[in-house]
Amino acid sequence: MKLILKHTGFILLMTMLGVVHIFNTHSAEGKLRNIAKLKREVADSKSKYQEVKSDINYRSTESQLAKRLEKSGLKKLEKSPMVITTKQS
């Protein structure tokens, strides 16, 4: 009985260290899961960004703009515009 009472402090210390270790491991695993989730979200966002960027680049090409503007009645000029100059006195 004296032996158990003599080592009670050590047993409590080891128990507390075990609880702290379990808590730390659980916390680290939760953070790793969160990091993996955020990495997937970043990859998805990058993919969506590239998709939107390529769509905008395609729509802003001269041929695509000409097609869209023809529907509203605007046409591409066949000859270059005239420059009007005035004489200043």
Residue pairs with C-beta under 8 A, 6 or more apart in sequence:
58 64
59 65
59 68
66 76
69 75
